[in-house]
Amino acid sequence: MKTKIIKIGNSQGIRIPKAIVEQCGLNNSIEMEVINGSLVLTPTKVRAGWEESFQEMAANGDDELLIDDAILTVEDEDWEW
């Protein structure tokens, strides 16, 4: 499919048809890279890298609870879960 490059402020962009957005699973955030002279767009993976970050935090002792547990139980009966 051919498309035209359009001016967007001081930058340039392309319009991606809705069908292609849906087919590729694109969302509000994408990864953009140049591979062998081609522009490649891929959807970002939600929470990508979180597991490694959590493990690193635990190893550094940065994963302790910052809010006292007591505050979480205050008036629990008034909340609908």
C-alpha positions as CSV (number, residue, x, y, z in Angstrom):
1,M,0.0,0.0,0.0
2,K,1.3,3.4,-0.9
3,T,0.7,6.5,1.3
4,K,1.9,10.1,1.3
5,I,4.1,11.7,4.0
6,I,2.2,14.7,5.5
7,K,3.5,17.7,7.4
8,I,2.7,17.7,11.1
9,G,4.0,20.9,12.7
10,N,7.8,20.8,12.2
11,S,7.7,17.0,11.7
12,Q,6.4,14.7,9.1
13,G,4.1,11.7,9.5
14,I,1.8,9.2,7.8
15,R,-1.8,8.3,8.2
16,I,-2.3,4.6,9.1
17,P,-5.7,3.2,8.0
18,K,-7.9,1.9,10.8
19,A,-7.9,-1.6,9.3
20,I,-4.1,-1.8,9.4
21,V,-4.0,-0.4,13.0
22,E,-6.5,-3.1,14.1
23,Q,-4.7,-5.9,12.1
24,C,-1.3,-5.0,13.7
25,G,-2.7,-4.5,17.2
26,L,-1.3,-1.0,17.4
27,N,-2.3,1.2,20.3
28,N,-1.4,4.7,21.5
29,S,2.2,3.9,21.8
30,I,4.4,2.1,19.3
31,E,8.1,1.2,18.9
32,M,9.7,2.8,15.8
33,E,13.0,1.6,14.4
34,V,14.9,1.5,11.1
35,I,15.9,-1.9,9.9
36,N,17.9,-2.3,6.7
37,G,16.6,1.1,5.5
38,S,13.0,0.3,6.3
39,L,10.8,2.0,8.9
40,V,9.4,-0.7,11.2
41,L,6.5,0.0,13.6
42,T,5.6,-2.5,16.3
43,P,3.0,-2.2,19.1
44,T,4.5,-1.6,22.5
45,K,3.9,-4.4,25.0
46,V,2.0,-3.2,28.0
47,R,4.1,-3.7,31.1
48,A,7.1,-5.0,29.1
49,G,10.1,-5.3,31.4
50,W,8.1,-5.0,34.6
51,E,9.0,-8.4,35.8
52,E,12.7,-7.7,35.5
53,S,12.3,-4.4,37.2
54,F,10.5,-6.0,40.1
55,Q,13.2,-8.6,40.5
56,E,15.9,-5.9,40.5
57,M,14.0,-3.8,43.1
58,A,13.6,-6.9,45.3
59,A,17.4,-7.6,45.0
60,N,18.1,-4.0,46.0
61,G,15.6,-4.0,48.9
62,D,13.5,-1.3,47.1
63,D,10.3,-3.3,47.2
64,E,9.0,-2.6,50.7
65,L,5.5,-1.4,51.3
66,L,5.4,2.4,51.7
67,I,1.9,2.7,53.1
68,D,1.1,1.1,56.5
69,D,-1.2,-1.9,56.2
70,A,-3.4,-0.4,58.8
71,I,-4.5,2.4,56.5
72,L,-5.7,-0.1,54.0
73,T,-8.1,-1.7,56.5
74,V,-9.7,1.5,57.7
75,E,-13.4,1.6,56.9
76,D,-13.2,-1.5,54.6
77,E,-16.8,-2.2,55.4
78,D,-17.8,1.0,53.7
79,W,-16.2,0.0,50.4
80,E,-17.9,-2.2,47.8
81,W,-15.3,-4.5,46.2
